Amino acid sequence: MAAPDFQDWLAIANLKARYCRLLDTKDWTRFAGLFTEDLVIDATGSGGPRLEGRAAAIASVRASIDTAKTVHQVHTPEIELEGDDARAIWAMQDRLIWPDGRTLTGYGHYHERYVRADGDWRISESRLTRLSIEMQPPREAG
């Protein structure tokens, strides 16, 4: 792999690492900065919504997990670079625990598109597919 490709590959891997960290630490301002304005997040294959536009997508993600303890991990990236455009598939695992005792553990893949603008890579599309979901309902009141 040529040196410029490796630098871009590493920049995209670091971008996705920041995605996980900022999402789990609920740093919503910096998290929003990882995406393009015309972001599309598609979780319909996993029972979730399709969200268009960065502001709407971040607001929806925040509303769904702001009170949850979360851990997102990504592994084994397959990154393809083509100029200022890139695509990647990441194996993923997430664990979410809400205050009411509801939990979710998921396994699957992120399928993503990245765009470089002004020298920085941003996520422009993200599609989540889950292979397995383990869920626990909320605790019963009482």
C-alpha positions in Angstrom: 0.0 0.0 0.0 1.4 3.4 -0.9 2.2 5.8 1.9 -0.7 8.3 1.2 -3.2 5.4 1.2 -1.9 4.2 4.6 -2.2 7.7 6.1 -5.8 7.9 4.8 -6.5 4.4 6.0 -5.2 5.3 9.5 -7.2 8.6 9.5 -10.4 6.7 8.8 -9.6 4.1 11.5 -9.0 6.9 14.0 -12.2 8.6 13.0 -14.2 5.5 13.7 -12.3 5.1 17.1 -13.3 8.6 18.0 -16.9 7.8 16.9 -17.0 5.0 19.6 -15.4 7.0 22.3 -17.4 10.2 21.8 -20.6 8.3 21.5 -20.0 6.3 24.7 -18.9 9.4 26.6 -21.9 11.4 25.3 -19.7 14.2 24.0 -22.5 15.3 21.5 -20.8 18.4 20.2 -17.6 16.6 19.2 -19.5 13.6 18.1 -21.5 15.7 15.6 -18.3 17.0 14.2 -17.4 13.6 12.9 -20.2 13.7 10.2 -21.0 15.6 7.0 -24.1 17.9 7.1 -25.9 15.6 4.7 -25.3 12.5 6.8 -27.6 9.5 6.3 -27.8 6.9 9.1 -29.8 3.8 8.2 -30.6 1.3 10.9 -33.8 -0.1 9.2 -32.2 -3.4 8.7 -31.9 -3.7 12.4 -35.3 -2.4 13.3 -34.2 1.2 13.7 -35.0 4.4 11.7 -33.4 6.0 8.6 -32.2 9.4 9.6 -31.2 12.2 7.1 -29.2 15.3 8.0 -26.6 15.6 10.7 -28.7 17.6 13.1 -31.7 15.3 13.0 -29.5 12.2 13.2 -27.5 13.4 16.2 -30.7 14.5 18.0 -32.3 11.1 17.4 -29.3 9.1 18.6 -28.9 11.3 21.6 -32.6 11.0 22.6 -32.4 7.2 22.3 -29.2 6.6 24.4 -28.5 9.8 26.4 -29.4 8.1 29.7 -27.9 4.7 28.9 -24.5 3.4 29.7 -23.0 2.3 26.4 -20.0 0.5 25.1 -19.4 0.4 21.3 -16.6 -1.5 19.8 -15.5 -1.9 16.2 -13.1 -4.5 14.8 -11.5 -5.8 11.6 -12.1 -2.9 9.2 -12.3 -3.4 5.5 -11.4 0.0 4.1 -11.4 0.9 0.4 -10.0 4.3 -0.6 -10.6 6.1 -3.8 -9.4 9.7 -3.8 -11.5 11.8 -1.5 -14.1 9.0 -1.1 -13.8 5.9 1.0 -16.0 3.0 2.1 -15.6 0.6 5.0 -17.2 -2.3 6.7 -16.6 -2.7 10.4 -17.5 -5.7 12.6 -19.2 -4.2 15.7 -20.5 -5.1 19.1 -22.5 -2.8 21.3 -23.8 -3.0 24.9 -26.5 -0.6 26.2 -27.9 -0.5 29.7 -30.7 2.0 30.5 -31.6 3.1 34.1 -34.8 1.1 34.0 -32.8 -2.1 33.7 -33.4 -2.6 29.9 -30.4 -3.9 28.1 -29.3 -4.6 24.6 -26.2 -6.4 23.3 -25.8 -6.4 19.6 -23.4 -7.9 17.1 -23.2 -7.0 13.4 -21.6 -4.6 11.0 -21.3 -0.9 10.1 -21.3 -0.2 6.4 -20.0 3.3 5.9 -19.0 5.9 3.4 -16.5 8.7 4.2 -15.8 11.9 2.4 -12.6 14.0 2.7 -13.2 17.8 2.7 -10.7 20.4 3.6 -8.2 17.7 4.4 -10.4 15.9 7.0 -12.4 12.7 6.7 -16.0 12.7 7.8 -18.7 10.0 7.9 -21.3 10.7 5.3 -23.3 7.5 5.4 -23.6 4.7 8.0 -25.8 1.6 7.7 -26.0 -0.7 10.7 -26.8 -4.4 10.1 -27.2 -6.7 13.1 -26.5 -10.4 13.0 -27.6 -11.0 16.6 -29.4 -8.9 19.3 -29.8 -10.0 22.9 -32.4 -7.8 24.8 -33.6 -7.7 28.4 -36.8 -5.9 29.1 -37.1 -3.2 31.8 -37.3 -4.3 35.4 -40.8 -4.6 36.8 -41.8 -1.8 39.1 -42.3 -2.6 42.7 
